[in-house]
Amino acid sequence: MLDISVVGDIFAAPGPPKVFEALKRANRDAGVLFVVLNHAGDVLSANTAMEMAKKEGFRVKMILTHEDIAPGIDAP
């Protein structure tokens, strides 16, 4: 479903240069759909990388997503 996944060190977001490098690799004529986890560090890196990409003329659309688990729900 995804072309590229960018990870940081354990419990840390990847830095903007690493994210920008991934955007460069994923860039196509139609643009890039950029899926970002809604964590503070990930969003900060993503916003900075998007600014870098837009300065280079990339068409980028970011979507924020959430965890795939729901904490606080009691299972029977």
N, C-alpha and C positions, 0 to 999 in steps of 0.2 A: 504494500500500500504506500510505502514511503520510498523515495529514491535514496535519501541520505539521512542518517541520524548522527547528531553531534552530541557527544557526551563530555562532561567535565570530570574532574577528580571526584572521589567519593564525597557525597554531600555538598558538592560545589557545581555551579553552573559553568559551562564552557565560556571562555572569554570571547569578546566581540571579534577579534581577528580570526579565531577558529571558526566561528559562525559565519563570518563574511566569506571565508574560503569555501565553505560548503555552499553558500548562496551562489558564488561564482561558478562552481561545478554544476549546480542544478539549473543555472540560468538557461532559458530557451527563448525563442522569439515570442512565444505566448506569455512569458513571464514565469514567476515562481510563486507557488502557494506555500507559504511558510507557516508550519504548524508549531506552536510554542506552548510548553507547559506553563500554567499560570502560577509560577513561583517567582518571587521578587528578583532573584539573581538571573533566572532565565529570561524574564521580561526585560530587565535592564540590558543584558547582553544582546537580546533580539532587537530592541529598539535602536541601539547603537549600530549594530550590523546593518539594519535596514537603512539607516541614514547613510552609511558608507555605500551601500548598494545603490541607493537612489542617486547619489552623487556620480556614480559610474553609469547612470542611465538605465539601470535594471527596472523592470516592472515587477514589483513585489507586493503581495497581499498577505497580511498576517492574520492568522486565526488563533485565538487563545483557547486552550483546552484544559480540562481538569483531570485530576487523578482518576484511575479506573477502579477505585474502591470507594466505598462510602463508610467512613468511620462513624461510630456511634450507633449503628443499627444492630440491634440484638437479633441474633439468629435463634430460631426455636430449638 
